[in-house]
Amino acid sequence: MDVNHLVAEIFSPALRMPLGTVITYLGALLAIAEGLSRKNHLSPELTRKIVHIGSGNVILLAWWFDIPMEIGIAAAFIAGLIALISYFLPILPSVNSVGRQSLGTFFYALSMGVLIWWFWSIQQPVFAVLGILVMAWGDGLAAVVGSQLGQHPYEILGNKKSLEGTATMFGVGFLICGLLFLSFDLMLWQKAAIALVVALCSTLLESIAQFGIDNFLVPVGSAAIAFLLVQALI
C-alpha cells in the first residue's frame, strides 16, 4: 500500500464529505455508548453491544459512498489496533472491558479489513456488507435478547446460549440476506435457499466459536458461503 497515495486520497476533496460522515457517525456512537456506560450505569456488556451493532453500519456507509479499498483496510487496521490497546488499558470501556477474556473487537475489525480487501477488489462489496451486518445485527441482537428474554438456556462447547438468542441470530441473518439479495438476478426460491443456508451456518458458527473469534468466523464465513452459492447459481 502506497502511503503517499493513501494520504492523498484521504485528503482529496471527493472524500471529505464521505469520510467526515463516517468519522462523525463513529464519534457520536462512541460518545453515546460512553455516556450511557458512565452516567446511566448500563452494564458494560450492553454498552459493548450498542457499539458492536452501531459500528457494523460503517460498512454500509463505505459501500454507499464507494470509499476506496485502501482507506477501508487502513481504517480497519487502526480500529484493530485501538481494540488491542483497549483490551489491556481502560481507555474505552464501551469497546472492551479490561480483563475480559475475549479479543472479539479485534477480530471484528480484522474481519472488516479482510472482507473489504476481498470483495472491494472484485467489485462485489455487497457480500462484505452481508457478512458484517449478519455479525453486527445478528450477534448483537441475539446477545441482547438472550440476556434479557432468554428462558431456555443451553450449553454448547462451553458456550452458554439460549434458544431465544439463537433464534434471533438465525432470524436476523435470514432477513439481512433476503434484503441484500433482492437485486440479485435469481429466482425467489434460490434467494430464500441461499439466505437459509447462510443464516444456519452463521448461527452455528456463532454458537460454537469461543474467545471472540466468532466476530471473525461469522462475517467471513457468511460472506464466503453467500458468494460461493450465488456464483454457483448465476
Secondary structure by P-SEA (a helix, b strand, c coil): ccaaaaaaaaacccaaaaaaaaaaaaaaaaaaaaaaaccccccaaaaaaaaaaaaaaaaaaaaaacccaaaaaaaaaaaaaaaaaaacccccccccccccccaaaaaaaaaaaaaaaaaaaaccaaaaaaaaaaaaaaaaaaaaaaaccccbbbbcccbbbbaaaaaaaaaaaaaaaaaaaccccccaaaaaaaaaaaaaaaaaaaacccccccccaaaaaaaaaaaaaaaacc
